[in-house]
Amino acid sequence: MKNHYQLICLLFAAALGSTMAWAFSPEDLPKERAAPKEGAVSHGGERLAGGSRQGASSQAAPVVDAHHYSYAIGLDIGTSFRQDGISLDFDSLLAGLKDALAGGKPKYDQQTCRRALQQLSKQRIKNMVERNKQYLEENKKAPGVQVTASGLQYKVLHQGTGATPKASDTVRTHYRGTLIDGTEFDSSYARNQPATFPVRGVIPGWTEALQMMHVGDKWQLVIPSKLAYGERGAGDVIRPHSTLIFEIELLGIEAK
């Protein structure tokens, strides 16, 4: 590590992950640099939208300074670690910040810090896996929930009477996707536009469910990460090992 500032940047990167993405958007960039953003990731040709910003307020924004952004950084770090179930030693965190900002000699060498951050990353993943596993265990006990051999969980919200798609079909659906904490990462309802895609062109949990549904059905799907995005995650919102929850409405099967 070339300097102390890099160490604290590495700590921030491990702590924050993508949690500060809310602070920036294309609208915050100069006009000539802002690029259109259709959606973060795809689960089969359809964007996983993060929602849209409301119109700018007509009132002038309050003046902010170092007190505000320093607090915002601390709040973001604290929120991130609390959600991940990771404890922090506040005195050590503050000492690292002071040493880095002052250009002082680090208390621990580069190798020790690297090993510590690797251990932190493993612990965060372990906690994430455990939280999602616990959610799946509890949800399968809920009234009306059925579990397939693959581990897919589903609940029929409304029973349709139409045809059932085949793997080779293309379907039209409405859906809303959330994480287990309720964070919405995509919604065709919010866009007021149904999504059309091949049955084989989506995540495995969807492909399996669609071939059991009838046109007119509305189901709730709880999809384990192994049937979704697994260890890689998707975009800034769907982190690795995330269980996904969908409400999906099968509107029709497209003519070939």
MARTORDREN-880011 format. One record per residue (C-alpha): residue number from 1; residue in three letters; z, x, y. Coordinates in steps of 0.05 Angstrom, whole numbers, plus 5000, padded with zeros to 4 digits. Each point is the difference from the previous one (the first is absolute). Layout:
{NUM, "ALA", {Z, X, Y}};
...
//
This chain:
{1, "MET", {5000, 5000, 5000}};
{2, "LYS", {4977, 5033, 5065}};
{3, "ASN", {5053, 4972, 5046}};
{4, "HIS", {5060, 4954, 5003}};
{5, "TYR", {4961, 4943, 5031}};
{6, "GLN", {4959, 4995, 4936}};
{7, "LEU", {5063, 4990, 4960}};
{8, "ILE", {5023, 4941, 5041}};
{9, "CYS", {4930, 4971, 4998}};
{10, "LEU", {5002, 5004, 4924}};
{11, "LEU", {5067, 4965, 5001}};
{12, "PHE", {4972, 4944, 5043}};
{13, "ALA", {4940, 4994, 4955}};
{14, "ALA", {5044, 4991, 4939}};
{15, "ALA", {5046, 4952, 5037}};
{16, "LEU", {4950, 4956, 5034}};
{17, "GLY", {4941, 4997, 4953}};
{18, "SER", {4958, 4946, 5033}};
{19, "THR", {5056, 4961, 5033}};
{20, "MET", {4980, 5018, 5071}};
{21, "ALA", {4930, 4972, 4992}};
{22, "TRP", {5022, 4938, 5038}};
{23, "ALA", {5007, 5040, 5063}};
{24, "PHE", {4926, 5015, 5006}};
{25, "SER", {4936, 4960, 4996}};
{26, "PRO", {4927, 5007, 5022}};
{27, "GLU", {5018, 4962, 5063}};
{28, "ASP", {5048, 5056, 5019}};
{29, "LEU", {4945, 5053, 4998}};
{30, "PRO", {4949, 5015, 5055}};
{31, "LYS", {4942, 4951, 4996}};
{32, "GLU", {4950, 5053, 4980}};
{33, "ARG", {5042, 5022, 4941}};
{34, "ALA", {5024, 4934, 4973}};
{35, "ALA", {4961, 4979, 4938}};
{36, "PRO", {4996, 4930, 4971}};
{37, "LYS", {5048, 4990, 4941}};
{38, "GLU", {4980, 4947, 4950}};
{39, "GLY", {5057, 5010, 4951}};
{40, "ALA", {5044, 5053, 4970}};
{41, "VAL", {4979, 5001, 4927}};
{42, "SER", {4963, 4958, 4950}};
{43, "HIS", {5018, 4966, 4935}};
{44, "GLY", {4929, 4984, 4981}};
{45, "GLY", {4956, 4996, 5061}};
{46, "GLU", {5049, 4960, 5041}};
{47, "ARG", {5041, 5033, 5054}};
{48, "LEU", {5076, 5002, 4997}};
{49, "ALA", {5013, 4983, 5072}};
{50, "GLY", {5064, 5019, 5035}};
{51, "GLY", {4997, 4942, 5049}};
{52, "SER", {4973, 4997, 5070}};
{53, "ARG", {5032, 5017, 5067}};
{54, "GLN", {5014, 4946, 5050}};
{55, "GLY", {4969, 5002, 5069}};
{56, "ALA", {5030, 5049, 5049}};
{57, "SER", {5056, 4973, 5043}};
{58, "SER", {4983, 4986, 5072}};
{59, "GLN", {5067, 5031, 5021}};
{60, "ALA", {5005, 5075, 5012}};
{61, "ALA", {5033, 5038, 4943}};
{62, "PRO", {5069, 5029, 5017}};
{63, "VAL", {5005, 5074, 5014}};
{64, "VAL", {5020, 5041, 4939}};
{65, "ASP", {5023, 5072, 4995}};
{66, "ALA", {5030, 5050, 4952}};
{67, "HIS", {5061, 4956, 4988}};
{68, "HIS", {4955, 4945, 4973}};
{69, "TYR", {4953, 5041, 4956}};
{70, "SER", {5057, 5043, 4974}};
{71, "TYR", {5038, 4937, 4980}};
{72, "ALA", {4936, 4970, 4969}};
{73, "ILE", {4990, 5062, 4957}};
{74, "GLY", {5072, 4997, 4977}};
{75, "LEU", {4995, 4926, 4986}};
{76, "ASP", {4937, 5011, 4960}};
{77, "ILE", {5030, 5055, 4958}};
{78, "GLY", {5063, 4961, 4987}};
{79, "THR", {4962, 4937, 4981}};
{80, "SER", {4954, 5038, 4953}};
{81, "PHE", {5057, 5034, 4963}};
{82, "ARG", {5042, 4936, 4997}};
{83, "GLN", {4941, 4962, 4969}};
{84, "ASP", {4991, 5056, 4949}};
{85, "GLY", {5074, 5002, 4982}};
{86, "ILE", {5007, 5073, 5021}};
{87, "SER", {5062, 5025, 5035}};
{88, "LEU", {4996, 5053, 5056}};
{89, "ASP", {5051, 5051, 5023}};
{90, "PHE", {4999, 4984, 5075}};
{91, "ASP", {5031, 5067, 5021}};
{92, "SER", {4948, 5039, 4961}};
{93, "LEU", {4943, 4957, 5027}};
{94, "LEU", {5023, 5011, 5072}};
{95, "ALA", {5010, 5075, 4988}};
{96, "GLY", {4929, 5006, 4974}};
{97, "LEU", {4973, 4964, 5060}};
{98, "LYS", {5039, 5044, 5048}};
{99, "ASP", {4979, 5065, 4965}};
{100, "ALA", {4927, 4980, 5000}};
{101, "LEU", {4998, 4976, 5072}};
{102, "ALA", {5038, 5062, 5024}};
{103, "GLY", {4959, 5048, 4958}};
{104, "GLY", {5063, 5023, 4966}};
{105, "LYS", {5006, 5032, 4931}};
{106, "PRO", {4998, 4948, 4945}};
{107, "LYS", {5064, 4992, 4959}};
{108, "TYR", {4959, 4999, 4935}};
{109, "ASP", {4939, 5041, 4982}};
{110, "GLN", {4930, 4971, 4991}};
{111, "GLN", {5004, 4998, 4924}};
{112, "THR", {5066, 4962, 5000}};
{113, "CYS", {4973, 4949, 5050}};
{114, "ARG", {4937, 4990, 4960}};
{115, "ARG", {5039, 4989, 4935}};
{116, "ALA", {5046, 4951, 5036}};
{117, "LEU", {4941, 4960, 5026}};
{118, "GLN", {4968, 4998, 4932}};
{119, "GLN", {5065, 4974, 4971}};
{120, "LEU", {5003, 4948, 5055}};
{121, "SER", {4929, 4977, 4984}};
{122, "LYS", {5017, 4992, 4926}};
{123, "GLN", {5063, 4961, 5016}};
{124, "ARG", {4963, 4952, 5047}};
{125, "ILE", {4948, 4987, 4946}};
{126, "LYS", {5054, 4989, 4948}};
{127, "ASN", {5036, 4950, 5045}};
{128, "MET", {4935, 4965, 5015}};
{129, "VAL", {4984, 4992, 4926}};
{130, "GLU", {5070, 4974, 4985}};
{131, "ARG", {4997, 4948, 5056}};
{132, "ASN", {4934, 4973, 4976}};
{133, "LYS", {5022, 5000, 4928}};
{134, "GLN", {5062, 4961, 5018}};
{135, "TYR", {4958, 4949, 5039}};
{136, "LEU", {4954, 4989, 4940}};
{137, "GLU", {5060, 4991, 4953}};
{138, "GLU", {5031, 4948, 5046}};
{139, "ASN", {4935, 4963, 5016}};
{140, "LYS", {4981, 4989, 4927}};
{141, "LYS", {5063, 4958, 4993}};
{142, "ALA", {4980, 4953, 5056}};
{143, "PRO", {4980, 4928, 4981}};
{144, "GLY", {4926, 4993, 4983}};
{145, "VAL", {4985, 5074, 4997}};
{146, "GLN", {4958, 5022, 4940}};
{147, "VAL", {4989, 5072, 4978}};
{148, "THR", {4938, 5026, 4965}};
{149, "ALA", {4996, 5057, 4950}};
{150, "SER", {4978, 5048, 5055}};
{151, "GLY", {5062, 4984, 5042}};
{152, "LEU", {4964, 4956, 5051}};
{153, "GLN", {5046, 4944, 5025}};
{154, "TYR", {4971, 4934, 5024}};
{155, "LYS", {5023, 4931, 5021}};
{156, "VAL", {4955, 4939, 5006}};
{157, "LEU", {5010, 4969, 5069}};
{158, "HIS", {4943, 4950, 4995}};
{159, "GLN", {4959, 4982, 4939}};
{160, "GLY", {4925, 4995, 5007}};
{161, "THR", {4950, 4969, 4953}};
{162, "GLY", {4938, 5043, 5012}};
{163, "ALA", {4965, 5054, 4960}};
{164, "THR", {5032, 5067, 4982}};
{165, "PRO", {4965, 5063, 5024}};
{166, "LYS", {4973, 5053, 4952}};
{167, "ALA", {5005, 5075, 5013}};
{168, "SER", {4927, 5001, 5021}};
{169, "ASP", {5010, 4945, 5053}};
{170, "THR", {5009, 5004, 5075}};
{171, "VAL", {5054, 4955, 5028}};
{172, "ARG", {5022, 4972, 5067}};
{173, "THR", {5074, 5000, 5015}};
{174, "HIS", {5053, 4992, 5053}};
{175, "TYR", {5060, 5046, 4993}};
{176, "ARG", {5061, 5031, 5033}};
{177, "GLY", {5030, 5066, 4978}};
{178, "THR", {5070, 5026, 5013}};
{179, "LEU", {5047, 5055, 4976}};
{180, "ILE", {5066, 4984, 4967}};
{181, "ASP", {5035, 5005, 5068}};
{182, "GLY", {4955, 4946, 5028}};
{183, "THR", {4954, 5046, 5040}};
{184, "GLU", {4931, 4968, 5003}};
{185, "PHE", {4943, 5049, 4991}};
{186, "ASP", {4941, 4953, 4995}};
{187, "SER", {4982, 4927, 5007}};
{188, "SER", {4934, 4964, 4998}};
{189, "TYR", {5038, 4939, 5027}};
{190, "ALA", {5017, 5040, 5063}};
{191, "ARG", {4927, 5018, 5008}};
{192, "ASN", {4981, 4927, 4986}};
{193, "GLN", {4945, 5026, 4955}};
{194, "PRO", {4999, 4996, 4923}};
{195, "ALA", {4987, 5064, 4963}};
{196, "THR", {4943, 5008, 4950}};
{197, "PHE", {4998, 5056, 4949}};
{198, "PRO", {4982, 5016, 4927}};
{199, "VAL", {5055, 4986, 4949}};
{200, "ARG", {4993, 5072, 4975}};
{201, "GLY", {5002, 5028, 5070}};
{202, "VAL", {5073, 4989, 5015}};
{203, "ILE", {5066, 5030, 4977}};
{204, "PRO", {5016, 4989, 4926}};
{205, "GLY", {5054, 4948, 5013}};
{206, "TRP", {4950, 4957, 5038}};
{207, "THR", {4945, 5010, 4948}};
{208, "GLU", {5047, 4976, 4945}};
{209, "ALA", {5027, 4941, 5039}};
{210, "LEU", {4932, 4974, 5024}};
{211, "GLN", {4975, 4995, 4928}};
{212, "MET", {5059, 4953, 4984}};
{213, "MET", {4994, 4956, 5062}};
{214, "HIS", {4960, 4937, 5012}};
{215, "VAL", {4963, 4984, 5064}};
{216, "GLY", {5050, 4962, 5042}};
{217, "ASP", {5059, 5039, 4974}};
{218, "LYS", {5050, 5032, 5046}};
{219, "TRP", {5045, 5052, 4968}};
{220, "GLN", {5053, 5049, 5021}};
{221, "LEU", {4988, 5069, 4969}};
{222, "VAL", {5051, 5055, 4996}};
{223, "ILE", {4962, 5062, 4981}};
{224, "PRO", {5034, 5063, 4975}};
{225, "SER", {4974, 5064, 5032}};
{226, "LYS", {4965, 5021, 4935}};
{227, "LEU", {4955, 4939, 5009}};
{228, "ALA", {4992, 5012, 5074}};
{229, "TYR", {4996, 5068, 5036}};
{230, "GLY", {5048, 5039, 4956}};
{231, "GLU", {5023, 5069, 5021}};
{232, "ARG", {4949, 5007, 5056}};
{233, "GLY", {5016, 4939, 5041}};
{234, "ALA", {4950, 4974, 5051}};
{235, "GLY", {4997, 5012, 5075}};
{236, "ASP", {5062, 5005, 5043}};
{237, "VAL", {5035, 4937, 4976}};
{238, "ILE", {4993, 4998, 4924}};
{239, "ARG", {5041, 5060, 4979}};
{240, "PRO", {4995, 5033, 4931}};
{241, "HIS", {5032, 4960, 4943}};
{242, "SER", {5000, 4935, 5041}};
{243, "THR", {5005, 4933, 4967}};
{244, "LEU", {4953, 4951, 5034}};
{245, "ILE", {5010, 4925, 5009}};
{246, "PHE", {4941, 4954, 5012}};
{247, "GLU", {4989, 4927, 5011}};
{248, "ILE", {4928, 4990, 4977}};
{249, "GLU", {4959, 4937, 5002}};
{250, "LEU", {4936, 4998, 4959}};
{251, "LEU", {4950, 4962, 5042}};
{252, "GLY", {4937, 5008, 4959}};
{253, "ILE", {4953, 5041, 4957}};
{254, "GLU", {4937, 5024, 5035}};
{255, "ALA", {4933, 4980, 4971}};
{256, "LYS", {4961, 5057, 4968}};
//
